[in-house]
Amino acid sequence: MVALKVSVQLEDFSAQEEEKCLLSDRRDIGALISFIGLCRDEEPPLSALELEHYPGMAEAEIAAVAKEASLRWPIFGATIIHRYGMIKPGAQIVLTLVAAAHREAAFASAQFIMDYLKTRAPFWKKRHFSDGTEGDWVAPKIEDDLALDRWLETKPPLP
């Protein structure tokens, strides 16, 4: 049985606590991949990045991609936490943890999940600048689409 945890939340998370939960008394895990995405500052300087999501659908879509990862690679578990709301530069946005017996499956699964989150998950980002102005909603980058495409070429399309 693969342990999959998905959360879309306003509050911050503790990667260390989530790692402890995923590893809890397991002796068969040989690799744990941890990815934390942070809100980075840019030019012009940001006061915050506003993240909106489609409640219910975001969780379902992330759960579906986590399930897809567990079908593609022999993993023991994954935890995906994505925040929404006003995120200040330097703050955590997303956590992806993947546990497996071997590093190849853990690394590939984590990359697959993150490539999906960057392009297809129902989240929208808007920049808020330090001078009080707002930017446009941020569009996915072509590089992110190409990163996801490599996974779609090798297996059936995502749900």
Backbone bond lengths (Angstrom), bond angles and torsions (degrees), N, CA, C in turn:
res aa  C-N    CA-C-N  psi(-1)  N-CA   C-N-CA  omega(-1)  CA-C   N-CA-C  phi
1 M - - - 1.458 - - 1.530 108.90 -
2 V 1.311 116.65 127.96 1.460 122.71 179.21 1.528 108.62 -90.82
3 A 1.326 116.24 127.78 1.466 121.88 179.25 1.524 109.13 -87.67
4 L 1.325 117.00 112.00 1.462 121.75 -179.98 1.524 109.51 -117.78
5 K 1.328 115.90 127.89 1.462 121.05 177.59 1.519 108.21 -124.80
6 V 1.319 116.05 129.18 1.464 122.41 177.80 1.521 107.93 -128.88
7 S 1.331 115.66 132.74 1.459 120.22 176.46 1.522 109.39 -143.02
8 V 1.318 115.84 134.42 1.464 122.73 171.53 1.517 104.45 -116.70
9 Q 1.333 116.37 117.16 1.462 119.05 -168.39 1.517 112.34 -145.52
10 L 1.318 114.41 155.77 1.459 122.36 177.20 1.529 111.10 -77.99
11 E 1.334 116.25 -40.19 1.460 120.62 -174.08 1.528 112.33 -78.64
12 D 1.330 115.14 159.25 1.457 122.35 178.30 1.527 109.52 -68.16
13 F 1.316 116.29 169.67 1.457 122.36 -179.62 1.527 109.61 -128.87
14 S 1.328 115.82 162.42 1.461 122.89 174.78 1.520 108.19 -111.19
15 A 1.322 116.69 109.66 1.465 120.82 179.27 1.527 110.65 -59.42
16 Q 1.320 116.81 -38.99 1.462 120.55 -179.10 1.530 111.39 -63.62
17 E 1.319 117.27 -42.75 1.468 120.24 178.29 1.527 110.91 -65.54
18 E 1.322 116.57 -40.50 1.468 120.11 179.19 1.526 111.00 -66.62
19 E 1.332 117.30 -38.09 1.470 120.63 176.10 1.522 110.28 -61.55
20 K 1.332 116.77 -45.07 1.470 120.53 179.19 1.523 110.84 -58.23
21 C 1.320 117.01 -43.43 1.474 120.67 179.73 1.525 111.22 -63.19
22 L 1.324 116.59 -43.33 1.466 120.38 -177.41 1.531 111.21 -68.76
23 L 1.319 116.84 -36.55 1.467 121.32 -177.81 1.521 113.76 -84.49
24 S 1.311 118.18 -16.23 1.468 124.67 -170.03 1.529 114.91 -31.25
25 D 1.326 114.29 103.26 1.472 123.63 174.69 1.522 114.62 57.92
26 R 1.315 118.11 22.16 1.469 121.08 176.57 1.522 108.48 -89.04
27 R 1.306 117.11 132.84 1.467 122.07 177.36 1.534 111.12 -110.82
28 D 1.331 117.14 -4.31 1.465 120.85 -177.47 1.526 112.96 -95.68
29 I 1.319 117.74 -1.08 1.465 121.62 -179.80 1.523 108.74 -86.01
30 G 1.334 115.44 124.04 1.459 121.00 178.39 1.510 112.68 -108.98
31 A 1.334 116.86 -10.91 1.466 120.79 -178.98 1.521 109.71 -146.25
32 L 1.312 114.72 134.64 1.461 121.24 173.65 1.520 106.95 -131.26
33 I 1.309 115.93 115.00 1.458 121.56 178.13 1.521 107.52 -98.63
34 S 1.324 115.23 131.66 1.458 121.55 179.32 1.518 108.69 -125.53
35 F 1.320 115.99 122.53 1.464 121.17 175.55 1.522 107.89 -122.32
36 I 1.329 115.67 128.02 1.458 121.27 174.39 1.516 107.38 -120.36
37 G 1.325 115.99 120.87 1.459 121.31 174.66 1.514 109.31 -93.05
38 L 1.323 116.28 131.99 1.459 122.77 -177.64 1.518 110.78 -113.62
39 C 1.308 116.05 155.68 1.461 121.61 173.08 1.525 107.14 -79.07
40 R 1.321 116.48 116.56 1.461 119.23 -179.80 1.519 109.77 -99.05
41 D 1.306 115.02 148.80 1.457 120.93 176.43 1.522 108.22 -79.85
42 E 1.303 117.03 158.11 1.457 121.81 179.78 1.512 109.28 -145.14
43 E 1.300 115.63 -173.78 1.468 121.57 175.41 1.514 108.35 -109.61
44 P 1.305 119.86 128.81 1.461 125.77 -6.33 1.529 110.67 -66.22
45 P 1.340 116.54 158.95 1.469 120.91 -176.01 1.537 112.77 -57.96
46 L 1.321 114.89 141.08 1.466 121.79 178.81 1.524 111.30 -90.92
47 S 1.321 115.25 146.50 1.461 119.66 165.57 1.526 108.51 -95.65
48 A 1.346 116.44 -31.82 1.467 120.95 178.88 1.523 110.05 -167.71
49 L 1.318 114.33 160.24 1.454 122.56 170.37 1.525 105.59 -112.57
50 E 1.321 116.22 121.69 1.466 120.99 179.36 1.519 108.58 -89.34
51 L 1.324 116.24 123.55 1.461 121.99 178.74 1.518 109.09 -114.41
52 E 1.322 115.98 122.34 1.462 121.73 174.51 1.518 107.97 -114.05
53 H 1.316 115.80 157.22 1.461 120.65 178.38 1.523 109.54 -144.19
54 Y 1.308 114.79 167.91 1.456 122.40 176.49 1.529 105.67 -96.39
55 P 1.357 118.69 100.32 1.469 121.04 -176.04 1.530 112.03 -56.71
56 G 1.301 115.44 138.58 1.459 121.21 -178.71 1.512 111.26 86.95
57 M 1.326 116.79 -53.18 1.457 119.92 179.45 1.527 111.20 -69.97
58 A 1.328 117.61 -40.44 1.469 120.53 -179.73 1.529 109.99 -59.20
59 E 1.323 117.18 -48.05 1.459 120.88 179.78 1.531 111.00 -61.82
60 A 1.333 116.56 -43.59 1.465 120.53 -179.32 1.525 111.53 -64.27
61 E 1.322 117.05 -41.68 1.465 120.83 179.71 1.527 111.41 -66.16
62 I 1.325 116.66 -42.24 1.468 119.86 179.32 1.527 109.97 -67.03
63 A 1.324 117.49 -40.70 1.466 120.82 177.19 1.524 110.68 -61.41
64 A 1.331 117.19 -38.92 1.467 120.69 179.16 1.524 111.37 -64.81
65 V 1.329 117.40 -40.93 1.467 119.01 179.78 1.529 110.58 -71.66
66 A 1.329 118.42 -33.92 1.465 120.78 175.58 1.529 109.92 -64.34
67 K 1.317 116.77 -42.06 1.465 121.49 176.73 1.523 110.28 -62.60
68 E 1.338 117.17 -43.34 1.466 121.47 177.70 1.529 110.37 -59.65
69 A 1.326 117.34 -42.77 1.471 120.86 177.66 1.527 110.63 -60.43
70 S 1.331 116.62 -40.09 1.469 119.92 -179.22 1.527 112.03 -69.59
71 L 1.332 117.30 -22.94 1.465 120.86 176.48 1.527 111.66 -83.59
72 R 1.320 116.91 -29.01 1.468 121.34 -178.95 1.523 112.81 -81.39
73 W 1.334 117.15 -34.99 1.462 121.89 -174.91 1.520 110.04 -130.46
74 P 1.339 116.61 150.00 1.473 120.29 179.01 1.532 111.27 -79.15
75 I 1.319 115.47 83.01 1.463 120.28 178.58 1.525 109.27 -107.65
76 F 1.323 115.50 157.21 1.464 121.26 178.10 1.521 112.03 -95.16
77 G 1.331 116.05 -25.63 1.453 118.23 -178.79 1.511 112.21 -176.29
78 A 1.329 114.89 162.30 1.463 121.46 177.08 1.524 108.53 -149.24
79 T 1.312 114.66 144.26 1.460 122.66 174.09 1.513 107.28 -124.96
80 I 1.318 116.46 125.97 1.458 121.32 177.31 1.522 107.77 -127.57
81 I 1.327 115.56 119.40 1.464 121.80 177.21 1.517 107.54 -123.10
82 H 1.313 116.39 127.67 1.472 121.51 178.63 1.520 107.68 -127.34
83 R 1.318 115.45 129.94 1.462 120.30 179.98 1.525 110.98 -91.32
84 Y 1.316 114.63 160.58 1.462 121.83 171.71 1.522 107.35 -135.43
85 G 1.323 116.34 172.48 1.462 120.72 -178.55 1.514 110.63 105.18
86 M 1.320 115.85 -162.19 1.464 122.07 179.73 1.528 108.32 -89.71
87 I 1.311 116.04 112.57 1.462 122.50 -176.34 1.529 108.77 -108.31
88 K 1.311 116.43 123.31 1.467 121.04 -179.00 1.531 110.76 -81.76
89 P 1.332 117.78 152.60 1.466 120.37 176.60 1.533 111.21 -54.04
90 G 1.320 114.77 135.70 1.459 121.33 -178.21 1.514 114.03 92.56
91 A 1.334 117.64 -14.97 1.470 121.15 -178.80 1.531 110.92 -82.52
92 Q 1.324 114.94 156.00 1.463 121.49 178.82 1.530 110.28 -73.93
93 I 1.344 114.91 140.41 1.465 120.87 175.69 1.522 110.50 -112.75
94 V 1.325 116.93 -48.88 1.462 120.53 -171.64 1.526 110.46 -137.85
95 L 1.329 114.68 144.61 1.459 122.39 174.31 1.516 107.99 -126.31
96 T 1.317 115.98 128.67 1.456 121.57 172.24 1.520 107.61 -126.71
97 L 1.315 116.28 119.14 1.460 123.18 175.47 1.515 107.92 -117.34
98 V 1.321 117.09 135.65 1.461 121.24 175.47 1.523 108.42 -135.07
99 A 1.330 116.27 129.08 1.462 122.96 178.56 1.522 109.34 -113.26
100 A 1.334 115.32 136.25 1.462 121.34 179.81 1.524 108.85 -152.71
101 A 1.312 116.05 171.77 1.461 119.88 176.14 1.524 110.56 -71.32
102 H 1.337 116.33 -33.94 1.464 121.22 -174.50 1.520 111.09 -131.12
103 R 1.334 116.07 152.82 1.466 122.51 -174.80 1.521 113.81 -63.90
104 E 1.336 118.11 -35.05 1.465 119.44 -176.82 1.523 111.41 -58.17
105 A 1.320 116.69 -48.27 1.469 120.85 -179.57 1.524 111.02 -65.77
106 A 1.324 116.77 -39.97 1.467 120.30 -178.81 1.525 111.11 -66.92
107 F 1.343 117.38 -46.68 1.465 120.37 179.16 1.530 111.44 -62.43
108 A 1.336 116.77 -48.83 1.468 120.27 -177.54 1.525 111.11 -61.71
109 S 1.322 117.49 -43.41 1.466 120.67 179.80 1.521 111.65 -62.61
110 A 1.330 116.41 -43.73 1.467 119.92 -179.77 1.528 110.81 -63.86
111 Q 1.331 117.55 -41.95 1.472 120.42 178.00 1.524 111.04 -64.39
112 F 1.312 116.67 -43.09 1.460 122.00 178.83 1.531 110.47 -58.83
113 I 1.325 116.53 -47.74 1.465 121.13 -179.70 1.523 110.78 -62.01
114 M 1.327 117.31 -46.47 1.468 120.29 -178.82 1.527 111.93 -67.16
115 D 1.330 117.83 -38.90 1.469 119.85 177.46 1.526 110.32 -60.97
116 Y 1.324 116.80 -38.78 1.457 120.89 176.34 1.532 110.99 -65.67
117 L 1.339 116.64 -48.26 1.469 120.08 -177.55 1.523 111.89 -59.30
118 K 1.324 117.30 -37.74 1.466 121.21 -177.17 1.528 112.88 -68.42
119 T 1.330 117.94 -23.11 1.469 119.27 -172.01 1.521 115.49 -122.35
120 R 1.328 118.06 -33.58 1.459 119.38 -169.23 1.526 115.27 -116.12
121 A 1.305 117.87 -19.61 1.470 119.03 -179.06 1.528 109.32 -68.04
122 P 1.340 117.69 142.86 1.473 120.57 -176.05 1.534 113.45 -76.56
123 F 1.345 114.01 72.03 1.465 123.10 173.98 1.515 107.87 -124.38
124 W 1.334 115.69 147.24 1.462 120.95 177.05 1.513 108.00 -130.15
125 K 1.348 114.95 140.04 1.469 120.92 -176.72 1.518 110.41 -120.05
126 K 1.329 115.09 137.21 1.465 121.55 174.37 1.522 108.23 -131.49
127 R 1.321 115.24 134.86 1.465 120.41 178.97 1.525 110.25 -85.02
128 H 1.320 115.99 138.34 1.462 123.35 171.75 1.524 105.94 -119.14
129 F 1.325 115.97 122.92 1.460 120.72 -173.24 1.522 111.90 -93.59
130 S 1.330 114.69 157.37 1.472 121.67 -177.84 1.517 113.23 -61.40
131 D 1.344 117.22 -24.54 1.470 119.75 179.93 1.529 112.47 -82.62
132 G 1.351 117.28 4.26 1.460 121.40 177.89 1.517 114.63 94.88
133 T 1.325 118.41 -6.71 1.464 120.85 179.21 1.527 110.29 -86.03
134 E 1.337 114.05 161.72 1.461 120.95 177.10 1.512 108.87 -113.75
135 G 1.323 115.67 145.63 1.453 120.87 174.41 1.516 110.13 -93.22
136 D 1.312 115.27 -176.09 1.456 121.33 175.61 1.530 109.51 -78.74
137 W 1.333 114.94 167.87 1.455 119.48 172.17 1.525 107.07 -65.71
138 V 1.325 116.75 138.62 1.463 122.88 -174.67 1.525 109.54 -81.27
139 A 1.336 115.99 128.80 1.464 121.83 177.52 1.531 109.53 -88.96
140 P 1.342 117.27 148.81 1.471 119.06 174.88 1.530 109.96 -59.74
141 K 1.314 115.89 148.00 1.462 121.45 178.66 1.522 109.62 -84.83
142 I 1.322 116.35 148.01 1.464 121.04 178.33 1.532 110.18 -59.08
143 E 1.334 116.97 -34.98 1.469 120.41 179.39 1.531 111.00 -61.82
144 D 1.331 116.20 -36.96 1.462 120.10 178.54 1.528 110.92 -69.10
145 D 1.336 116.73 -39.68 1.470 120.27 176.53 1.525 110.70 -62.30
146 L 1.330 116.94 -42.85 1.465 120.99 179.57 1.528 111.15 -64.82
147 A 1.320 117.12 -36.81 1.463 120.61 177.83 1.528 110.67 -62.25
148 L 1.329 117.33 -41.38 1.464 120.05 177.98 1.523 110.98 -70.47
149 D 1.323 117.53 -36.57 1.465 121.20 -178.61 1.523 112.72 -56.81
150 R 1.322 117.63 -34.40 1.472 118.96 -179.24 1.524 111.61 -61.54
151 W 1.329 117.10 -32.32 1.461 120.32 178.19 1.526 110.64 -76.23
152 L 1.317 116.89 -34.90 1.460 120.74 -178.17 1.519 111.65 -71.25
153 E 1.328 117.15 -26.69 1.462 121.07 179.26 1.520 111.99 -72.08
154 T 1.320 117.52 -25.16 1.459 120.59 -173.95 1.523 114.24 -98.26
155 K 1.304 117.29 -16.47 1.471 121.26 -178.27 1.529 108.84 -140.50
156 P 1.328 117.25 169.01 1.464 119.39 175.66 1.526 110.91 -57.54
157 P 1.336 117.83 152.87 1.469 121.01 -179.19 1.522 112.34 -59.10
158 L 1.322 114.00 154.00 1.463 120.42 176.10 1.516 110.34 -65.02
159 P 1.341 116.16 155.19 1.473 118.98 177.23 1.513 111.32 -63.12
